């Protein structure tokens, strides 16, 4: 039995057992995965059922804002004064948010139409909401208009501070009213996008726009006239009354600013509705003194030009003859002083820039130029006096302006002062070769602010006078005669007398070397490698470099011919050997 048991086929049995286990595991795993997938799908479907769609969210937000606005509007009508105004501002902010949602809904509808996925119930609902919104805006406009009228009516017995606060409150409500007009226009545009009739809404809007524009423009004209009268009263009022007048002026200026802002917004809406706003645009330009792109167009420009030309024509008819005679007389005065300035410059030029004049060319040119300018300034002042301009206040104003400009242009004035000092002390003249730090060259010209220097390599430098006067000035051509300083070295083995004779012969044979003052040739120093002679001939200033280069070249040739060497620095190196063992 035992032998038979061990002889059974064991390996096939074990393999079959493992295959059976693996098949069972696959079946259980597949069932688990399928159950998990079904569970996820059920959860996703349940979450989709619970989460509202984007359309539902839009309408839920609209409903929430409309409910909130209904409560706030009722509360606002119960309040008064600053509390009412503060709540009105909150209502306005909430309305802006609500109408932004309407815009988002219309954008969403346009996208859904492109995809052909627009739900059928959305359009009727949004149309109904927008039509209702139009009625709400019109009711708010009526309420705001009545409230503004009551505020305007009850301001007769207010003191200056109360009047200022009331004007501010009216301006704020004006802003709300104008914003509601804009909301009515934008709401009509949304209704047009939904292909609904907006004829009635636009008719109401146009009527309100015309009434409001007429009212605001009338108030602006009244404010401008009142301000003009108050300014005239202020000029002649006593010191005690000026404070009250100033308070009224400030209140009216603040009120006028609110009115002009309101009329600007109205003009923009009038242009969008293609309603004539020419008169209001001109009034805005007159009231504010500013021209903006929103109110300025070809018609406004043509109208302003026509009015200006008409006013100019009337003025010329009244003052033309007198003005023509004055202008002719002024032109005669200017021409006379122009000729006088020319004669003055010509006379001074003969005196100051003559060949035998001791005055420098710089100073002469400056005086000639300034004399002509001074004469012309006097002529302009005389001409202005003939036109009725008071010279005293003008000169005082020019003095103050000059002080301010002088403070702002300190560096320029510093150069001006340096130019004056150069003209007074005359350290150089036109044509002189000068050297100042970082600059050397020939002075070409000069004015009170800067000097023009032509360098030796023909570069033109414009140097501020402050850079010249504030440093050391070396004038190479200030004297007619200059000394050329030369140093020549010969070898220690050379004959000193022979070298001195050669130098003397070279100087005596050069035609540009002067005999007076006498030239100097002396043994100067015993150097490390040479015996140095100084050779100092005197020449005319303009011959300096010619003599310098000629003598240097001739000395080298003569010394070579005479067998006298010109040594160069040498150094002897001595090497000492030492015993390394020691």
MIVODO-800406 format. One record per residue (C-alpha): residue number from 1; chain; x, y negated, z; residue in three letters. Coordinates in steps of 0.05 Angstrom, whole numbers, plus 5000, padded with zeros to 4 digits. Each point is the difference from the previous one (the first is absolute). Example, Ala and Ser with C-alpha at 12.3 -4.5 7.8 and 13.67 -1.06 7.14 Angstrom:
! MIVODO-800406
NODE   resi   chain     xx     yy     zz   resn
NODE      1       A   5246   5090   5156    ALA
NODE      2       A   5027   4931   4987    SER
This chain:
! MIVODO-800406
NODE   resi   chain     xx     yy     zz   resn
NODE      1       A   5000   5000   5000    UNK
NODE      2       A   5054   4954   5018    UNK
NODE      3       A   5037   5011   4936    UNK
NODE      4       A   4937   4989   4960    UNK
NODE      5       A   4985   4933   5034    UNK
NODE      6       A   5068   4970   4984    UNK
NODE      7       A   4993   5023   4929    UNK
NODE      8       A   4939   4954   4987    UNK
NODE      9       A   5009   4938   4952    UNK
NODE     10       A   5008   4945   5053    UNK
NODE     11       A   5022   4941   4956    UNK
NODE     12       A   4936   4996   4957    UNK
NODE     13       A   4957   4999   5062    UNK
NODE     14       A   5038   4942   5031    UNK
NODE     15       A   4997   4959   4935    UNK
NODE     16       A   4925   5010   4995    UNK
NODE     17       A   4991   4977   5071    UNK
NODE     18       A   5037   4935   4986    UNK
NODE     19       A   4960   4986   4936    UNK
NODE     20       A   4935   5009   5038    UNK
NODE     21       A   5021   4949   5053    UNK
NODE     22       A   5023   4948   4949    UNK
NODE     23       A   4934   5006   4962    UNK
NODE     24       A   4960   4989   5064    UNK
NODE     25       A   5042   4938   5017    UNK
NODE     26       A   4988   4969   4931    UNK
NODE     27       A   4925   5010   5007    UNK
NODE     28       A   4999   4967   5068    UNK
NODE     29       A   5044   4942   4977    UNK
NODE     30       A   4957   4986   4939    UNK
NODE     31       A   4938   4999   5042    UNK
NODE     32       A   5033   4951   5048    UNK
NODE     33       A   5022   4953   4945    UNK
NODE     34       A   4931   5001   4968    UNK
NODE     35       A   4968   4985   5066    UNK
NODE     36       A   5049   4942   5013    UNK
NODE     37       A   4985   4970   4930    UNK
NODE     38       A   4926   5005   5012    UNK
NODE     39       A   5008   4966   5067    UNK
NODE     40       A   5040   4942   4970    UNK
NODE     41       A   4949   4990   4944    UNK
NODE     42       A   4944   4999   5050    UNK
NODE     43       A   5037   4950   5043    UNK
NODE     44       A   5015   4955   4939    UNK
NODE     45       A   4927   5004   4978    UNK
NODE     46       A   4977   4983   5070    UNK
NODE     47       A   5049   4940   5005    UNK
NODE     48       A   4976   4975   4932    UNK
NODE     49       A   4929   5003   5025    UNK
NODE     50       A   5019   4961   5063    UNK
NODE     51       A   5046   4946   4967    UNK
NODE     52       A   4959   4945   4964    UNK
NODE     53       A   5016   4983   4928    UNK
NODE     54       A   5031   4934   4979    UNK
NODE     55       A   4932   4975   4977    UNK
NODE     56       A   4970   5015   5067    UNK
NODE     57       A   5057   4966   5035    UNK
NODE     58       A   4990   4937   4958    UNK
NODE     59       A   4926   4996   5016    UNK
NODE     60       A   5012   5016   5073    UNK
NODE     61       A   5049   4942   5005    UNK
NODE     62       A   4952   4953   4963    UNK
NODE     63       A   4944   5020   5048    UNK
NODE     64       A   5045   4989   5060    UNK
NODE     65       A   5022   4930   4977    UNK
NODE     66       A   4929   4979   4982    UNK
NODE     67       A   4974   5021   5068    UNK
NODE     68       A   5057   4963   5034    UNK
NODE     69       A   4987   4937   4958    UNK
NODE     70       A   4925   5001   5016    UNK
NODE     71       A   5015   4999   5074    UNK
NODE     72       A   5053   4946   4994    UNK
NODE     73       A   4956   4954   4958    UNK
NODE     74       A   4943   5004   5050    UNK
NODE     75       A   5049   4985   5057    UNK
NODE     76       A   5031   4941   4960    UNK
NODE     77       A   4932   4966   4992    UNK
NODE     78       A   4990   5003   5075    UNK
NODE     79       A   5067   4966   5016    UNK
NODE     80       A   5021   4928   4989    UNK
NODE     81       A   5063   4958   4993    UNK
NODE     82       A   5069   5032   5002    UNK
NODE     83       A   4972   5069   5020    UNK
NODE     84       A   4955   5000   4939    UNK
NODE     85       A   5058   4978   4955    UNK
NODE     86       A   5047   5054   5029    UNK
NODE     87       A   4948   5055   4989    UNK
NODE     88       A   4987   4972   4930    UNK
NODE     89       A   5073   5010   4984    UNK
NODE     90       A   4995   5073   5024    UNK
NODE     91       A   4938   5009   4956    UNK
NODE     92       A   5039   4972   4941    UNK
NODE     93       A   5058   5048   5011    UNK
NODE     94       A   4952   5059   5005    UNK
NODE     95       A   4965   4978   4936    UNK
NODE     96       A   5067   4998   4964    UNK
NODE     97       A   5014   5072   5022    UNK
NODE     98       A   4930   5023   4978    UNK
NODE     99       A   5006   4968   4931    UNK
NODE    100       A   5068   5031   4992    UNK
NODE    101       A   4967   5068   5010    UNK
NODE    102       A   4950   4982   4945    UNK
NODE    103       A   5059   4988   4954    UNK
NODE    104       A   5031   5066   5019    UNK
NODE    105       A   4934   5036   4986    UNK
NODE    106       A   4997   4970   4930    UNK
NODE    107       A   5071   5022   4986    UNK
NODE    108       A   4982   5070   5024    UNK
NODE    109       A   4938   5001   4955    UNK
NODE    110       A   5042   4980   4940    UNK
NODE    111       A   5050   5056   5013    UNK
NODE    112       A   4944   5051   5010    UNK
NODE    113       A   4968   4979   4934    UNK
NODE    114       A   5065   5013   4964    UNK
NODE    115       A   5002   5070   5030    UNK
NODE    116       A   4925   5012   4988    UNK
NODE    117       A   4994   5019   5073    UNK
NODE    118       A   4957   4942   5024    UNK
NODE    119       A   4944   5024   5046    UNK
NODE    120       A   4932   4976   4977    UNK
NODE    121       A   4977   4971   5067    UNK
NODE    122       A   5060   4951   5006    UNK
NODE    123       A   4980   4948   4947    UNK
NODE    124       A   4929   4987   5026    UNK
NODE    125       A   5025   4993   5071    UNK
NODE    126       A   5057   4951   4984    UNK
NODE    127       A   4954   4959   4954    UNK
NODE    128       A   4949   4994   5056    UNK
NODE    129       A   5054   4980   5050    UNK
NODE    130       A   5030   4947   4954    UNK
NODE    131       A   4931   4970   4984    UNK
NODE    132       A   4986   4997   5075    UNK
NODE    133       A   5069   4968   5011    UNK
NODE    134       A   4983   4946   4950    UNK
NODE    135       A   4937   4982   5040    UNK
NODE    136       A   5040   5000   5065    UNK
NODE    137       A   5052   4952   4971    UNK
NODE    138       A   4946   4952   4976    UNK
NODE    139       A   4968   5000   5069    UNK
NODE    140       A   5068   4986   5032    UNK
NODE    141       A   5010   4943   4952    UNK
NODE    142       A   4933   4969   5019    UNK
NODE    143       A   5017   5007   5074    UNK
NODE    144       A   5070   4970   4992    UNK
NODE    145       A   4973   4941   4960    UNK
NODE    146       A   4946   4984   5052    UNK
NODE    147       A   5051   5007   5057    UNK
NODE    148       A   5049   4952   4965    UNK
NODE    149       A   4944   4950   4990    UNK
NODE    150       A   4983   5002   5074    UNK
NODE    151       A   5073   4990   5020    UNK
NODE    152       A   5006   4940   4953    UNK
NODE    153       A   4936   4970   5027    UNK
NODE    154       A   5019   5003   5074    UNK
NODE    155       A   5067   4964   4997    UNK
NODE    156       A   4978   4928   5004    UNK
NODE    157       A   5009   4989   5075    UNK
NODE    158       A   5065   5040   5009    UNK
NODE    159       A   5064   4969   5026    UNK
NODE    160       A   5065   5005   4961    UNK
NODE    161       A   5023   5067   5030    UNK
NODE    162       A   4931   5032   4993    UNK
NODE    163       A   4996   4973   4929    UNK
NODE    164       A   5067   5032   4984    UNK
NODE    165       A   4976   5068   5028    UNK
NODE    166       A   4935   4994   4962    UNK
NODE    167       A   5035   4985   4934    UNK
NODE    168       A   5044   5061   5011    UNK
NODE    169       A   4939   5044   5013    UNK
NODE    170       A   4965   4974   4937    UNK
NODE    171       A   5063   5013   4960    UNK
NODE    172       A   5001   5072   5025    UNK
NODE    173       A   4928   5011   4980    UNK
NODE    174       A   5013   4969   4933    UNK
NODE    175       A   5054   5053   4991    UNK
NODE    176       A   4950   5055   5018    UNK
NODE    177       A   4948   4972   4952    UNK
NODE    178       A   5050   4997   4942    UNK
NODE    179       A   5023   5071   5015    UNK
NODE    180       A   4927   5024   4997    UNK
NODE    181       A   4992   4968   4932    UNK
NODE    182       A   5061   5039   4976    UNK
NODE    183       A   4971   5063   5031    UNK
NODE    184       A   4935   4989   4962    UNK
NODE    185       A   5038   4993   4935    UNK
NODE    186       A   5042   5063   5012    UNK
NODE    187       A   4938   5039   5020    UNK
NODE    188       A   4967   4979   4935    UNK
NODE    189       A   5061   5025   4962    UNK
NODE    190       A   4994   5068   5035    UNK
NODE    191       A   4926   5004   4981    UNK
NODE    192       A   5019   4984   4928    UNK
NODE    193       A   5049   5058   5000    UNK
NODE    194       A   4942   5045   5020    UNK
NODE    195       A   4959   4972   4942    UNK
NODE    196       A   4950   4965   5044    UNK
NODE    197       A   4968   4933   4985    UNK
NODE    198       A   5032   4943   5038    UNK
NODE    199       A   4964   4942   4966    UNK
NODE    200       A   4964   4979   5063    UNK
NODE    201       A   5062   5005   5044    UNK
NODE    202       A   5042   4959   4951    UNK
NODE    203       A   4945   4948   4994    UNK
NODE    204       A   5000   4993   5076    UNK
NODE    205       A   5076   4997   5001    UNK
NODE    206       A   5003   4946   4946    UNK
NODE    207       A   4948   4958   5035    UNK
NODE    208       A   5036   5005   5067    UNK
NODE    209       A   5067   4985   4967    UNK
NODE    210       A   4975   4937   4968    UNK
NODE    211       A   4966   4975   5064    UNK
NODE    212       A   5060   5017   5043    UNK
NODE    213       A   5050   4968   4951    UNK
NODE    214       A   4958   4936   4996    UNK
NODE    215       A   4994   4997   5077    UNK
NODE    216       A   5074   5012   5012    UNK
NODE    217       A   5022   4950   4947    UNK
NODE    218       A   4954   4947   5029    UNK
NODE    219       A   5029   5012   5069    UNK
NODE    220       A   5071   4995   4974    UNK
NODE    221       A   4985   4933   4967    UNK
NODE    222       A   4969   4975   5064    UNK
NODE    223       A   5060   5023   5041    UNK
NODE    224       A   5049   4967   4952    UNK
NODE    225       A   4963   4934   5004    UNK
NODE    226       A   4996   5005   5076    UNK
NODE    227       A   5074   5016   5006    UNK
NODE    228       A   5017   4941   4956    UNK
NODE    229       A   4960   4953   5045    UNK
NODE    230       A   5030   5029   5063    UNK
NODE    231       A   5071   4991   4973    UNK
NODE    232       A   4985   4927   4985    UNK
NODE    233       A   4971   4990   5070    UNK
NODE    234       A   5062   5034   5030    UNK
NODE    235       A   5046   4949   4968    UNK
NODE    236       A   4967   4940   5035    UNK
NODE    237       A   4974   5035   5063    UNK
NODE    238       A   5024   4985   5070    UNK
NODE    239       A   5046   5049   5035    UNK
NODE    240       A   4944   5024   5045    UNK
NODE    241       A   4955   5017   4941    UNK
NODE    242       A   5053   5035   4958    UNK
NODE    243       A   4998   5063   5041    UNK
NODE    244       A   4925   5009   4989    UNK
NODE    245       A   5006   4985   4926    UNK
NODE    246       A   5058   5049   4994    UNK
NODE    247       A   4958   5055   5032    UNK
NODE    248       A   4944   4988   4951    UNK
NODE    249       A   5049   5000   4942    UNK
NODE    250       A   5029   5066   5022    UNK
NODE    251       A   4931   5031   5008    UNK
NODE    252       A   4980   4976   4930    UNK
NODE    253       A   5065   5024   4970    UNK
NODE    254       A   4988   5069   5030    UNK
NODE    255       A   4928   4999   4975    UNK
NODE    256       A   5023   4978   4930    UNK
NODE    257       A   5049   5057   4997    UNK
NODE    258       A   4944   5050   5014    UNK
NODE    259       A   4956   4967   4948    UNK
NODE    260       A   5054   5002   4946    UNK
NODE    261       A   5014   5074   5015    UNK
NODE    262       A   4925   5013   4994    UNK
NODE    263       A   4994   4963   4934    UNK
NODE    264       A   5061   5036   4973    UNK
NODE    265       A   4967   5068   5013    UNK
NODE    266       A   4936   4974   4969    UNK
NODE    267       A   5036   4976   4937    UNK
NODE    268       A   5031   5069   4991    UNK
NODE    269       A   4930   5032   5003    UNK
NODE    270       A   4972   4947   4953    UNK
NODE    271       A   5054   5017   4950    UNK
NODE    272       A   4984   5074   5005    UNK
NODE    273       A   4926   4985   4988    UNK
NODE    274       A   5020   4954   4942    UNK
NODE    275       A   4967   4940   5033    UNK
NODE    276       A   5028   4931   4987    UNK
NODE    277       A   5046   4979   5058    UNK
NODE    278       A   5038   4943   4968    UNK
NODE    279       A   4975   4947   5048    UNK
NODE    280       A   5017   5042   5061    UNK
NODE    281       A   5070   5016   4974    UNK
NODE    282       A   5015   4926   4991    UNK
NODE    283       A   4974   4985   5070    UNK
NODE    284       A   5045   5054   5029    UNK
NODE    285       A   5061   4971   4966    UNK
NODE    286       A   4982   4931   5025    UNK
NODE    287       A   4987   5024   5072    UNK
NODE    288       A   5060   5045   5008    UNK
NODE    289       A   5050   4968   4952    UNK
NODE    290       A   5018   5070   4977    UNK
NODE    291       A   4990   5037   4934    UNK
NODE    292       A   4989   5075   5005    UNK
NODE    293       A   4993   5051   4944    UNK
NODE    294       A   4931   5020   5026    UNK
NODE    295       A   4968   4932   4988    UNK
NODE    296       A   5044   4972   4944    UNK
NODE    297       A   4983   5016   4927    UNK
NODE    298       A   4998   4964   4933    UNK
NODE    299       A   4934   4965   5015    UNK
NODE    300       A   5025   4974   5067    UNK
NODE    301       A   5065   4976   4969    UNK
NODE    302       A   4963   4965   4944    UNK
NODE    303       A   4951   4968   5048    UNK
NODE    304       A   5056   4975   5047    UNK
NODE    305       A   5038   4973   4941    UNK
NODE    306       A   4938   4964   4974    UNK
NODE    307       A   4986   4969   5068    UNK
NODE    308       A   5072   4979   5008    UNK
NODE    309       A   5002   4968   4931    UNK
NODE    310       A   4934   4965   5014    UNK
NODE    311       A   5026   4971   5065    UNK
NODE    312       A   5066   4981   4966    UNK
NODE    313       A   4961   4964   4945    UNK
NODE    314       A   4960   4960   5050    UNK
NODE    315       A   5063   4982   5039    UNK
NODE    316       A   5036   4978   4937    UNK
NODE    317       A   4942   4957   4979    UNK
NODE    318       A   5004   4964   5066    UNK
NODE    319       A   5075   4996   5008    UNK
NODE    320       A   5029   5012   4931    UNK
NODE    321       A   5020   4929   4981    UNK
NODE    322       A   5032   4984   5067    UNK
NODE    323       A   5037   5067   5000    UNK
NODE    324       A   5025   4989   4929    UNK
NODE    325       A   5029   4932   5017    UNK
NODE    326       A   5033   5027   5063    UNK
NODE    327       A   5030   5058   4962    UNK
NODE    328       A   5028   4954   4947    UNK
NODE    329       A   5031   4956   5053    UNK
NODE    330       A   5029   5060   5036    UNK
NODE    331       A   5031   5027   4935    UNK
NODE    332       A   5031   4931   4988    UNK
NODE    333       A   5030   5000   5070    UNK
NODE    334       A   5029   5070   4992    UNK
NODE    335       A   5029   4983   4932    UNK
NODE    336       A   5031   4936   5028    UNK
NODE    337       A   5032   5037   5058    UNK
NODE    338       A   5024   5055   4953    UNK
NODE    339       A   5038   4948   4959    UNK
NODE    340       A   5025   4967   5064    UNK
NODE    341       A   5026   5067   5025    UNK
NODE    342       A   5037   5012   4935    UNK
NODE    343       A   5032   4931   5002    UNK
NODE    344       A   5020   5010   5073    UNK
NODE    345       A   5033   5067   4986    UNK
NODE    346       A   5036   4972   4940    UNK
NODE    347       A   5027   4941   5039    UNK
NODE    348       A   5023   5042   5059    UNK
NODE    349       A   5031   5050   4954    UNK
NODE    350       A   5045   4946   4971    UNK
NODE    351       A   5019   4976   5069    UNK
NODE    352       A   5011   5066   5037    UNK
NODE    353       A   5025   5046   4945    UNK
NODE    354       A   5047   4952   4967    UNK
NODE    355       A   5072   5023   4988    UNK
NODE    356       A   5029   4948   5049    UNK
NODE    357       A   4948   5015   5054    UNK
NODE    358       A   5026   5029   5065    UNK
NODE    359       A   4934   5037   5013    UNK
NODE    360       A   5001   5075   4987    UNK
NODE    361       A   4961   5027   4942    UNK
NODE    362       A   4956   5041   5048    UNK
NODE    363       A   4980   4939   5040    UNK
NODE    364       A   4990   4959   4937    UNK
NODE    365       A   4955   5051   4967    UNK
NODE    366       A   4960   5007   5064    UNK
NODE    367       A   4988   4926   5008    UNK
NODE    368       A   4981   4991   4928    UNK
NODE    369       A   4950   5058   5003    UNK
NODE    370       A   4970   4978   5066    UNK
NODE    371       A   4992   4927   4978    UNK
NODE    372       A   4955   5021   4942    UNK
NODE    373       A   4958   5045   5045    UNK
NODE    374       A   4991   4946   5053    UNK
NODE    375       A   4977   4949   4948    UNK
NODE    376       A   4949   5051   4972    UNK
NODE    377       A   4974   5015   5071    UNK
NODE    378       A   4988   4926   5011    UNK
NODE    379       A   4964   4997   4933    UNK
NODE    380       A   4954   5058   5019    UNK
NODE    381       A   4983   4967   5067    UNK
NODE    382       A   4983   4934   4966    UNK
NODE    383       A   4957   5037   4949    UNK
NODE    384       A   4963   5038   5056    UNK
NODE    385       A   4986   4935   5036    UNK
NODE    386       A   4967   4973   4937    UNK
NODE    387       A   4954   5061   4999    UNK
NODE    388       A   4977   4983   5071    UNK
NODE    389       A   5042   5051   5036    UNK
NODE    390       A   5023   4975   5069    UNK
NODE    391       A   5075   5006   5001    UNK
NODE    392       A   5008   4998   5077    UNK
NODE    393       A   4961   5064   5016    UNK
NODE    394       A   5031   5033   4939    UNK
NODE    395       A   5071   4985   5024    UNK
NODE    396       A   4981   5023   5070    UNK
NODE    397       A   4972   5065   4971    UNK
NODE    398       A   5063   5009   4958    UNK
NODE    399       A   5042   4990   5063    UNK
NODE    400       A   4962   5054   5038    UNK
NODE    401       A   5003   5046   4940    UNK
NODE    402       A   5074   4986   4993    UNK
NODE    403       A   5010   5019   5074    UNK
NODE    404       A   4963   5065   4991    UNK
NODE    405       A   5035   5017   4935    UNK
NODE    406       A   5067   4982   5031    UNK
NODE    407       A   4987   5046   5059    UNK
NODE    408       A   4982   5057   4951    UNK
NODE    409       A   5060   4987   4955    UNK
NODE    410       A   5056   4993   5051    UNK
NODE    411       A   5052   5036   4957    UNK
NODE    412       A   4985   4955   4940    UNK
NODE    413       A   5006   4938   5043    UNK
NODE    414       A   5065   5026   5028    UNK
NODE    415       A   5027   5005   4929    UNK
NODE    416       A   4972   4930   4986    UNK
NODE    417       A   5037   4971   5060    UNK
NODE    418       A   5064   5035   4979    UNK
NODE    419       A   4992   4971   4930    UNK
NODE    420       A   4994   4931   5029    UNK
NODE    421       A   5063   5010   5042    UNK
NODE    422       A   5038   5024   4938    UNK
NODE    423       A   4978   4938   4963    UNK
NODE    424       A   5020   4954   5057    UNK
NODE    425       A   5069   5030   5015    UNK
NODE    426       A   5016   5023   4929    UNK
NODE    427       A   5044   5060   5015    UNK
NODE    428       A   4997   5018   4925    UNK
NODE    429       A   4973   4974   4935    UNK
NODE    430       A   4974   5028   4935    UNK
NODE    431       A   5058   5034   4963    UNK
NODE    432       A   5040   5016   5063    UNK
NODE    433       A   5023   5071   5014    UNK
NODE    434       A   4980   5018   5071    UNK
NODE    435       A   5005   5061   5045    UNK
NODE    436       A   4950   5016   5054    UNK
NODE    437       A   4990   5068   5035    UNK
NODE    438       A   4983   5053   4947    UNK
NODE    439       A   4996   4947   4944    UNK
NODE    440       A   5053   4966   4957    UNK
NODE    441       A   4992   4964   4935    UNK
NODE    442       A   4987   4934   4964    UNK
NODE    443       A   4943   4955   5023    UNK
NODE    444       A   4953   4993   4941    UNK
NODE    445       A   4943   4960   5032    UNK
NODE    446       A   4966   4987   5066    UNK
NODE    447       A   4934   4978   5029    UNK
NODE    448       A   4976   4988   5072    UNK
NODE    449       A   4983   5074   5009    UNK
NODE    450       A   5054   5040   4964    UNK
NODE    451       A   5064   4996   4961    UNK
NODE    452       A   5015   5036   4934    UNK
NODE    453       A   5070   5029   4998    UNK
NODE    454       A   5031   5031   4938    UNK
NODE    455       A   5049   5056   5019    UNK
NODE    456       A   5065   5012   4964    UNK
NODE    457       A   4970   5061   4965    UNK
NODE    458       A   4943   4955   4974    UNK
NODE    459       A   4946   5020   5050    UNK
NODE    460       A   4950   4947   5022    UNK
NODE    461       A   4987   5001   5075    UNK
NODE    462       A   4944   4959   5033    UNK
NODE    463       A   5025   4989   5071    UNK
NODE    464       A   4955   4969   5055    UNK
NODE    465       A   5032   4936   5026    UNK
NODE    466       A   4995   5026   5071    UNK
NODE    467       A   5048   5057   4981    UNK
NODE    468       A   5050   4949   4975    UNK
NODE    469       A   4997   4944   5052    UNK
NODE    470       A   4998   5049   5059    UNK
NODE    471       A   5067   5032   4980    UNK
NODE    472       A   5071   4981   4983    UNK
NODE    473       A   5003   4966   4931    UNK
NODE    474       A   5065   5004   4961    UNK
NODE    475       A   5001   4949   4943    UNK
NODE    476       A   5054   5022   4952    UNK
NODE    477       A   4994   4939   4955    UNK
NODE    478       A   4991   4946   5052    UNK
NODE    479       A   5073   4977   4988    UNK
NODE    480       A   5034   4987   4933    UNK
NODE    481       A   5065   5035   5020    UNK
NODE    482       A   5009   5070   5030    UNK
NODE    483       A   5059   5041   5023    UNK
NODE    484       A   5010   5070   4973    UNK
NODE    485       A   5026   5047   5055    UNK
NODE    486       A   5041   5058   4973    UNK
NODE    487       A   5042   5052   5036    UNK
NODE    488       A   5054   5042   4964    UNK
NODE    489       A   5044   5054   5031    UNK
NODE    490       A   5070   5023   4978    UNK
NODE    491       A   5044   5057   5022    UNK
NODE    492       A   5048   4992   5058    UNK
NODE    493       A   5058   5015   4953    UNK
NODE    494       A   4980   4943   4952    UNK
NODE    495       A   5034   4932   4996    UNK
NODE    496       A   4957   4949   5038    UNK
NODE    497       A   5030   4940   4965    UNK
NODE    498       A   4989   5031   4932    UNK
NODE    499       A   4927   5014   5017    UNK
NODE    500       A   4989   4929   5025    UNK
NODE    501       A   5030   4972   4937    UNK
NODE    502       A   4954   5043   4957    UNK
NODE    503       A   4939   4975   5037    UNK
NODE    504       A   5021   4928   4993    UNK
NODE    505       A   5012   5007   4926    UNK
NODE    506       A   4932   5031   4990    UNK
NODE    507       A   4965   4943   5036    UNK
NODE    508       A   5040   4947   4964    UNK
NODE    509       A   4985   5030   4933    UNK
NODE    510       A   4924   5004   5009    UNK
NODE    511       A   4965   4940   4969    UNK
NODE    512       A   4940   5002   5047    UNK
NODE    513       A   5041   4998   5065    UNK
NODE    514       A   5002   4930   5030    UNK
NODE    515       A   5065   4966   5019    UNK
NODE    516       A   4964   4961   5055    UNK
NODE    517       A   4988   5028   5051    UNK
NODE    518       A   5064   5041   4996    UNK
NODE    519       A   4996   5075   4996    UNK
NODE    520       A   5024   5042   5059    UNK
NODE    521       A   5044   5062   4992    UNK
NODE    522       A   5024   5031   5066    UNK
NODE    523       A   5024   5066   5028    UNK
NODE    524       A   4941   5016   5044    UNK
NODE    525       A   5005   5068   5035    UNK
NODE    526       A   5043   5062   5004    UNK
NODE    527       A   4950   5055   4991    UNK
NODE    528       A   5006   5075   5010    UNK
NODE    529       A   5017   5013   4928    UNK
NODE    530       A   5012   4932   4968    UNK
NODE    531       A   5026   4930   5008    UNK
NODE    532       A   4939   4954   4989    UNK
NODE    533       A   5002   4931   4967    UNK
NODE    534       A   4943   4950   5001    UNK
NODE    535       A   4990   4962   4935    UNK
NODE    536       A   4952   4941   5005    UNK
NODE    537       A   4991   4956   4939    UNK
NODE    538       A   4949   4943   4996    UNK
NODE    539       A   4950   4997   4942    UNK
NODE    540       A   4936   4966   4978    UNK
NODE    541       A   4940   5035   5030    UNK
NODE    542       A   4973   5022   4933    UNK
NODE    543       A   5068   5032   4983    UNK
NODE    544       A   5005   5042   5064    UNK
NODE    545       A   4987   5070   4972    UNK
NODE    546       A   5037   4987   4935    UNK
NODE    547       A   5064   4982   5038    UNK
NODE    548       A   4989   5057   5050    UNK
NODE    549       A   4996   5053   4946    UNK
NODE    550       A   5055   4971   4956    UNK
NODE    551       A   5052   4995   5056    UNK
NODE    552       A   4984   5069   5027    UNK
NODE    553       A   5011   5030   4931    UNK
NODE    554       A   5063   4960   4985    UNK
NODE    555       A   5032   5017   5067    UNK
NODE    556       A   4991   5075   4988    UNK
NODE    557       A   5032   4995   4930    UNK
NODE    558       A   5059   4956   5023    UNK
NODE    559       A   5016   5043   5060    UNK
NODE    560       A   5002   5062   4956    UNK
NODE    561       A   5045   4964   4950    UNK
NODE    562       A   5048   4978   5056    UNK
NODE    563       A   5003   5069   5029    UNK
NODE    564       A   4966   4980   5066    UNK
NODE    565       A   4953   5054   5023    UNK
NODE    566       A   4934   4988   5035    UNK
NODE    567       A   4998   5053   5054    UNK
NODE    568       A   4940   5039   5023    UNK
NODE    569       A   4990   5028   5070    UNK
NODE    570       A   5045   5061   5015    UNK
NODE    571       A   5007   5045   5060    UNK
NODE    572       A   5059   5045   5018    UNK
NODE    573       A   4983   5066   5033    UNK
NODE    574       A   5055   5033   5042    UNK
NODE    575       A   4995   5075   5015    UNK
NODE    576       A   5036   5028   5061    UNK
NODE    577       A   5016   5075   5006    UNK
NODE    578       A   4998   5032   5069    UNK
NODE    579       A   5022   5069   5024    UNK
NODE    580       A   4937   5041   5014    UNK
NODE    581       A   5036   5045   5050    UNK
NODE    582       A   5019   4941   5043    UNK
